[in-house]
Amino acid sequence: MDTLQQYWHTLSHLRPGQVAGQVWNRIKPLRRWYFQQQRQPQESFPGCRWSSEVTWLAPPANSNTAEAIQQGLFTFINESRHIEWPPRWPVEDAPKLWQYNLHYFEWLWLLPPEEAVLVVEDWIAFSQSHPEHTGWEPYPICLRLLNWVGYFFVTHQRFCDEHPEHREMLWQSIARQAHWLQHHLEYHLMGNHLLENAATLALLGSGFQGTQARQWRDIGFALLQQELSEQILPDGLHFELSPMYHLRILYLVKLLTNFGDPGIARLARTFYPSMQDALQHLTHPDGQIALFNDAAFGIYHEPDKLLDSEHSPPSEKLSEELSWSLPDAGYYGARTTDGSYVVCDVGLPGPDYIPGHAHGDLFSFELSLRGQRIFVDSGVFDYVASTFRDYCRSTRAHNTVEIDGEDQSEFWGAFRVARRGHPHDVLWTEEDNGFALQAWHDGYLRLPDKPTRHERRFRWEHTGRLEIVDTITSPKPVRVLSRLHLHPDCSIRSQTSREAFLQTPVGDVTVTFEGPGELLSQGSEESWYCPRFGCAEPNEVLCYRALGSHLSIRFVVE
C-alpha cells in the first residue's frame, strides 16, 4: 500500500503530455526508427550562416587535459578512467552520467582540429552500428551537437572550409542526429531537457541553410517561445530552482542571443538580463553558486563567465549594503561591503510536475562571512539512488528543522517525490540595516496522529548577525532536530548545552540557542558536504534537539 500511495502522490502531479510521452517513449523502439532514418538520403552540406568573428563560449575543461585524453585518460564527475584513444565508446561499467559526459564531447575543445575531426569520425562509425547506445539519447545528442557546431562551424570554420570532405562528413552526421532529435523531443521529462532540445534545434536552424535547417528552426523556435515563457520565472530564475541548472539555461540563452537568427535572438534577449540578475543574487562572494536543490560546482561555467560587462561579478567590492529578493523562486538574502552574504530558501521544491531536482531544504540557508562560507547546503553527490544521493536530498542534510526523523517531502527513487511540502504566508520586509523574512510550511502536516506545522522567522543585520526563530506546533509531542552544517574549513572549537564557538578562517563565530532542548555533543552525527559530483567531504554539524508539542527555538549567529 505504501508503494501504491507513493506512485499515486507522484503521478497525480504529472501533466497529460508527460504521461503520453512516457508511454510513447517505451513503445517506440529506437533501433527500428534509427534504421528507417538511415535509409533516408540527407542533402549535401547546404552552407553555414554563422561568422567565426563571434566567439562561441567553450565549455569548461573540468579536470581534463589534451595530453591526458590523448593517452586515453578521461575524467568526468571526479572519476578518472582509462578508455584508450580513440575512446572506447561503450564504457558499460561506468555510471550513466559518466557515459553521458563522454558523449557530450565537451572535451573536444581541448584538441586541435586535425585531431578532433578524426575522433569525431571514429564516433560516427561507432554510432552507426550501435543505434541504441546511450549516445543516442536526446540529451547527449543536444550537448554533442552544440559542441560540434560551435567547435567546427564557428571556432574552426576555416579548417572546415579548407577540408570539404571532413565538413561533409560532419554535416551528414549532424543532420542525421538533428532529424532524430526532432522526432524524440523529451516531452516525457519536460523541464530543462525539453528546453535543451528546443535551443539545440533553434541554433542549428539558425546556423545552417537548407530545408532541413528551416524545419529545425521552426520547431525549436516554437518550443522556445513556449518553454522560456514558462521556465524562466518573472524574477529571472529557472523554475527548477537549482542554481546549477540556472547556469546551464543562462548559457543556452547567451548562445541564442549571440548565434540565433534575429527572431530567436530577440526572444532570448527578453530573458537574458533578469537571468543574469538572478545568478548574481545566488552567487557567494567566493564567486561560486549557492548549492540549493541539485547543485554542484564544476559542471557548468562559473558565474563570472556568463555575466556581461554591465553586470559586475559578485566578488567585486560593493559600494553599499544590499538586501535582495527573488520572490517567484522563493530565495531571499543580502550582501555586504565586507564580503558577508546570506541566502534563505522559502520557495517551492520545484514545479509540481517535475520535482526531481528538489531537496528537503525548505527554510534552509547558506551564510558567508567576510568572503568565507560558514554554513553550507549539502550540494549533490550523484544522480543515482545511492546512500549519498538519498542523504543530499534529505532534510537532515540542510540547515533547517527535521520532525520525528521524517523528511519535509517524500523522496524516493532517484528523481521521484510523492507528497511534498509547500511554503505559506511568505512575508519579506527590507529594513534599513538588513531584512526580516518569515513563512510556515505544510511538509509535516502529513504525519499520522501528529500533523505538525513549522514556522521560521529570519532576521538579518548587515553587521553579520543572523537571528532565526523556529515555532513548531503539534497536537502531540514530536522530536525536533535543528541542524547547522559547517563548511569543512570551519570547526567547532568548544560548546555548551546552549552555545557553540566556531573556529573559521576569518575569525571566531558564536552560535547561541534559546528555548527548550540542548545541543547534542560534538561529533554525535555524521555530515557530508558534496560541492562536486562524486565528492563527499566530511564536515561538522551543530544539532539542537528538543521534544514537545508547542516549541519555540531561537538561535543567533554573530
N, C-alpha and C positions, 0 to 999 in steps of 0.2 A: 504493500500500500504506500509506503514511503516513496518508493521509486516512481509509482504512478503519479503521486502528488507532485514530485519534482518535475516530471515530464509535463504535467498539466500547467504548473505555475511557470514553467519555462516556455512552452509552446504557445500558451494563451496570449503572449505579447507579440508573437511574430505577425508580420503583415502577410496578407494572402499571396503577394508576389514572391515573398521568401519561401513560403510553403511550396508553391508551384515550382519555384527554382530548385528547391531541394529534391523534389520528386524528379524533375526533368534531368537534374544533374546525375541522378542514379540510374536512369533508364536509357540514357543515350550513350552508348559505348564510344569511347574516344577513338578506339582503333578503327572502327568502321568509318567514322566520319573523316578521320585523317586521310585514309587511303582514297576516299572519294575526292577529297580536295587535291590530293597528289595528282590525280588524273586530269585535273582541270589545268589548262595551259595558263601560264602567267604572262602578262605583257612584258616586253623588254623595258629596260630602265627608261623611265619617261622624262627624267630631268629633275633637278633639285632647285627649290626656290631659296633656300637658306643662304646666308652670306657668312663666310668664315671670319668676317670682321667683327662679328658679335661673339663674345666669349660664352661658351657653354660651361657652366659651373660643374666641374668634375666631382664625383662622389669622393668622400674621404677614404684614404687608403686603409685605415683601421688595421694596423699592425702588419699588413702585407708589404713586401718589397719586390721589386722586379727580380733581384737576384734570387730571393727565396722561391718565388713561384716558378722561375725557370729551372730550379732544381727540384721542382715537384712538391714544395712545402707551402701549403695554404693554411691561413689562419682565419677562422670565422667564429663568431660568438665566443672568443677567448679559448678556442680549441684548435690546435695545430695538427695537421695530418699530412703525411707523405703520400701523394697520389700520382706521382710520376709527371712527366712532361712530354707531350701534351697531357693534360689531366686525364685520369681515368674517370670518365664522366659518371658511370654508375658507381657511387660510393655507398653501397647498400647498408653498411654497418654504421653509417654516420646519422646523427639526428636529422630530421627532415629539414629543420631550419638551416642547418649547416649545408645540406644539399641545395636548398633554395639559394643560399648566398653564392655558392659556386656557379649556379646557372644565371644569377643576376648579371655576371660579367662586370661588376664594378672594378675588379682588379685589372681589367683590360687597359685602363687608363695609365697603368704603370709601364706599359710596354711601348716600344717603338712600332710604327705602323707595319713595317715589314714582318715583324714577329706576330703582331696582333692579328693580321689577316690570316696567317697560317693556322693559329689556334682556333679562330672562328670557323675556318674551313673544316677543321677536324671535328668541331662540334656539329656542324651541319651534316657531315657524313654520319656521325653517330645518331643524330636525331631522326634521320630518315629511316633508320632500321629499328628505332625504339619509340614508336608513336605514343606509348602510354607512360613514358617516363615522367618523373617529377618536373623536368624542364618544360614539359608541355602544359603544365597547369597555367591558368590565365595570369596569376600574379607574377610568377617568374618571367613569363613572356613580356609583360609590361615593362618590368625593370630592365630586362635584357634589351628590348627594342630601343628604349630610350638611351641606354648606354651605347649601343651600336651606332645609332644615327648621330648622337652627339659626338662620338669619337671619330667616326669615318666621314660623315657627310657635313660636319661643321668644323671641328677642330683640325682634322686631317683631310679636308676637302681636296687639296691639291694632290695628295697621294692618290685618291680615288680617280681624279681626272686623268692622272698620268698612267693609271693601270685600269683601263676599262674592263678587262676580263675579271679582275677582282671586284670591281664595282657591280658588274652584272651578277656575279655570284652572290654578293651581299644583298642586292636588291631582290633577287628571286626568293631568298630565304626570308627576308623581311616581309615581302608581300604575302608569302605563304603563312607566316606566323600571324600577321595582322588580320588576314582573312579568317584564320582560325579563331582569333580573339573576338572578332566582331560577332561570331556565332556562338561564343561561350562567355558572354558577359556574366559577371558574378552576381546575378540577382539573388542567388541563394544566400549570399553573405551580406551584400549591400555595404553601406558604410564606406570606409576608406578604400576597400577593394574595388567597389564599383566606380568610385571617383578616380582611382588609378587607371582603370580600364578606359574611362572617358578621356582623361588627359592624354593618355598614350595615343588613342585614335585621333584625337584632335590635333596633336602635334605632328603625327605622321601625315595627316591630311593637309596640314599647313605647309609642310616641308617639301613634299613631293608633288609632281604634276601627274596628270593622267586620270582616267575614270575611276580606278580603284581608290586613289587618294581622295577623290571627291566624296566617295561613299564613306570612307573612314572619317573624313572631316565632318560630314553631316551627322553621322551617328554620334561622334564624340561631342560635337557642339551641342546637340540636343540634350545629351546626358549631362554635360557640364552645366547648362542652364538650370536643369532640374536639381542636380546634386549639390552644386555650390550654394544655391539659394537655401537648401535645407541644412547642409552640413556645416556651413560657416555661420555661427551664431551672430546675432546683432552686435555683440561686444567684440567679435573678431576671432574667437577661439573655435577650433574644430570641435564638433559636437560629441565626439567620443571622449573628450575631456582629458586626454593624455597629452602632456607637453611634448612627448617624444613624437607621437603621430602628428601633432601640430607642426613640428619641424618638417616632416615629410610633405605634408599637404602644402605648406608655405613654399617649399622648394618647387613643387609642381606648379603652383600659381606663378612663381617667379619665371619658370620656363615658359609658361603660357603667355606671360606678359612680354617676354623678350623674343619668343620664337613663334608665337601663334600668328595666324593671319589677322588683319585689322579687327574683324568682328570678335574673334576669340580673345585677342589681346585686350580689347576694350572691356569685355566681360571680366577678365581676370583682374584688371586694374581697379574695378569697383570693390574688390575684396582685399586687395594687397595691403593698403595702408592700415586697416583695422587689424589685420592678421599680424602685421609687424608690431603694432602696439601691444596686442595680447601677448606675443612672445616676449617682449621687453618686460612686461609685468611678471612673467613666470620664469624669469632668469635671475639666479642668485648673483651676488657681487663677484663670485669666482668665475662668472661667465658661462656657467652650466645651468641647465634647466632644473626646475623643481621635479621631484620624482613621484608625482601623484599618478594613480592608476598604473597601467602597464607603461613603464617608462624606464629608460636606461641611457647612460652616456655611450657615445662612440658608435651608435647605429647610423645616425644621420648627421648632417652638418652641425657644427657648433653654431649657436645663435648669431654670433657676430658675422658669420659668412652670409647670412640671409637678411641682414639689416642694411637698408640703403643708407647713404651718407647722411641724409637728414635725420635718421634715427641714430642717436648716439648709443654706442654699446653700453649695457647696464654697468659694466665695470668702471666706466668713467666717473669721476667725482661729480656729484650733484651740486647745484648751486643752492638748493633748498630742500627741506624735508618734504616727502611726498607720500600721501596716502592714495591708494588706488582701488578700483573695484572692477571686476568682470561679472556683473550681476546675472547675466544669462548663463554663464558657465558655473557660477557659484564660488568663484575664487576672489578673495579679498586680501589686502595686505598693505605694506608700507615699506619705504626705502629711505634711508637717512644719509646725511652727508658723510658720516664716519664709516660707512660700509655695513651698517646693520640693515637687516632685511627680514621681514616676516610674511608668510603667505598662509592663509587659512582656507580650508576646504569645507564649504557648507552646501555643496552642489549635489545634483543627482548622481547616481552611479554611472550614468550614461544614457543614451537613448534606450527606451524600454525594449525596442525590438532588436537591438544589438548591444547588450551589456557585457559582451565577452571580455572587454579590457578593463572592467570595473574591479575595484578593490574595496575592502571593508574599511574605508578611510573617512567616513562621514565625521566631521568635526576635528579631523586631524590638522596638523600644521607643521611647517618647517621654519626653522629660525637660524639666521646667521647673525653673528655679532662681529663687528669690525672686519668683515670680509671672510670670517671663518664659520663654516657650518657647525652648529652646536647640536640642534635636534633635527633628525632626518627622518624621511619616509623610507619605506623598505626598498623601493625600486622593484625590479622584476628579474628573476634568475633565468627563467626559460619559459617556453610556451607549451610544455607538455605537463600532463597530470603527474607531478612528482612531489616529493616532500617539500622542496624549496618553492615550487610553483604554488602549492597549497599554502605554505607559510606566507609568502609575499602577498597573497590576496587576502589573508585572514585579518580580522580586526586586531588581533594581538600584535600584529607586525606594525601597527600605526600608533600615532600619538593621540589616542582617543580612549574612550571607555568601553570595556567589554563587560557584558552582563551574563552571569551564570555560565561562563565559558563558551558562549554562543557568538557567532558572527552576526553583524548587522544585516547581512544578506546571506541567502543560502547559495553558496558556491559549490559547484560540483562539475566533474569532468574537467576538461582543460579550459573551456571558454563559457560554460553554461552557468546561468544564475536563475534560480527559481524565485521564491519570494524575496523581495529586495526592499531595503529601507529608503525612505524619501524624506527630505527636509521639509519643514513647515515654518511659516511665520518668520522668515528671514528678515532681520532688521539691521541695517548698516547705517552708522552715523559717523561722519567725519567731524573731528574735533580739532581745536587749534594746535594741540600738541600730540595728536595721534588719531585713533579711531576706536569705536565700540561696535561690536558685532554680536548678535545673538540669534538662536534658532533652536528648534527641537526636531527630533526625528522619530519615525514610527517603526524603525527596524526591529525593535524588541517587543512590539505590541503583539507579535505572533506567538510569544512564549506561552505554553499551556499553563493555565491557572495563575500565571504571573505576567500578564501584559504590562510591560514596563515602558515608561516614557523617559527619554534622556534629553535634557536641555543643556546647552552650553552657552556661556557668555564670555566673549573675549574683550579685553581692553588693552590696547597697545599705546605706549607713550614713546615718543621719538627719542627719549633718553636711553632706550634699550630695555625698558621694563615691560614685561608681558604678564598680565593677570588673567586667569581662567577660572570660572566658577561652573561646576557641574551640579545639576539638580537631577536626581533620579527618583522617580515616583512609581511605586508598585503596590498592588493590593496585599502582597505577601513579601517577606524579606527576600532579597536577592543578593548574590555575591557580586561585588563590583571590583574591577581592576582597572585603574587608570595608569597608562604607561607613557613614559617619555624615553625615546630611543636616542642615544647619544651617537654622534659621529665617531668613527673609530679613532680619530685624533684626539678625542676628549675622553676623560675618565672620571670616575667618582673618587675624589680624594678622601672623603670621610662622610659619614652620615649619622643621623639620629633617627628616632621614630617619626619625626616630622620635618626634618631639614636635611638637605644634601648639599655638599660643597664640591663643585666640579672643577677639575683642572683642565684648562684648554690652552691652545697655542697663543691665544690673545688675552690671557688673564683668567682670574677666578670668576666663576659664576655660581650664584646661590639660588637654590630652589627651596621654597618654604611652603609647606602644606598646612591647611587648617581644616577642621571638621572631624567627624568620626572616622576611625581607621588608623592605619600606620603604614610606614614604608617597610616593604619586605627587605630582608638582609641583602647586602650586596652579593651578586652572583647567584641569586635564587632562581633566576630564569635565564635561559639561553636566548640570544637575539642575534640576528644577522642583518647586515646592510648589503644590499645587492645593487650596486650602482651600474653594473655592466652585466651583460648576458654571460652566464656561466661563472659568475664571480660572487661568492658569498663571504663577506668579511665579518668575523665575529665582532660585536660591539656591546657595550654595556647598556643596561636599561634600568630606569627607575620604575618600580612597581608600587603603587599605593593601593592598599586593599581595605575594603570596608564591607560591612554587612548591615542591611536594613531595608526598610520599605519606603522611607522618606529621608533621603540623604542629600546633603549639600556639602560639596567638597571644593575647596578653593586652593589654588596654588599660584605662586608668584615666582617668576624668573627675573633676575636682575643681576 
